[in-house]
């Protein structure tokens, strides 16, 4: 009997991602330089300037993909997230989780 091999997968397919219970919980800063903890920004730089479009998008992607709920509540700002959702490019699984939890992001 030949065993069937599973299809290819990535870590993103099986990784548990954090999503807060409410967007209102996201009360992070809306400007200035932010230093993320090493356990969140483990793969490189840790400081991001929220007044710089590239830095802000990079920080939000890291927090969406690597942050725990406490990190997301501390560093994400719901106004920025809603305003810039379309321009953020988290892993597709992350986007789907957040849009399922917060349908208003789909129309943002």
N, C-alpha and C positions, 0 to 999 in steps of 0.2 A: 504494500500500500504506500503510495507516494504522499508525503506530507506537503501541504500547501504552505507556501511561504507568505508571510504578511507583506503588504506593500511598503514602500519606503515611507519613513516618517522623520520628523525633525523633533528636536526638544520642544519647540513651540507647540507641537501637537499634544504633548502630554504634560507640560508644565502647568502647575496651578497658579493662576494669576489672581491678584487681589483686586477687588472692586468694592468701593465703599457703599454703604446703604443709601446714601443720598448725596446729590451734588452740593447741597447746602453745607455739608460737612467740610468741603474743600475751602478752607479759609486761609490758604497760603498767601505769601506776599505777591504784590502785583508790579513791583519794580525793585531795582537794586541788584546787588550781587548776592547769590545764594550759594552756600557750600553744602553739598549733599554728603551724607555719611558714606564711608567706604563700602559698607555692605550693600548699598544701593548703587553707587557709581563705582563699581568694582573694576571696570575694564579700562579706566582711563581717567580723564580729568574729573574733578569734583566741583569746581566753581563755575557758575554760569551767571551771565548778566541778563536779567529779565528785560532790560531795555534794548537788548539786541535780538532781532528776530530769529537769527540762526541759533543763538544760545538758548533762547526760550524754548524753541521747538525741540532742540536736542534734550534739554532737561525734562520736558514733559514726556517725551518718548521714553527716556530712561525710567521715569517714575511710573508710567503706565505699565511698562514691561517688567520692571525689577522691584518696584516699591511695594511694601506692605501697606495695609490700610492706614496705619498710623503715619507712615511716610507721606502717603498721598494727602491725608488730611492736613499735615503740617506744611507741605511744600506746594501743592497744587491749589490754584485759585479757580473757583467755579466760573467766574466771569470770563477769565482768560480761556479756560478750557472750552466753554461754549462758543466763544467768539472765534477761536482758532481751530476747532475740531477738524474741519475739512482739510486744513493744511498740515495736520499732524499725521505721521505715518507709522503708527505702532504695528506690531505683528497683526495679521488679519484676525487671529483668534482673540487678541486683545480688543481690537475694534469691535468685533462681533459681541463680545461679553459686555462691553461698555454700552453699545447701542441697544442691546437687549434689555439691560438694566435701566438705561436712560434713553427712551425712544426720542426725546427732544433733541438729542445730539444728531440724529439722522437728518433732521431738518434744519440744523444750525447753519 
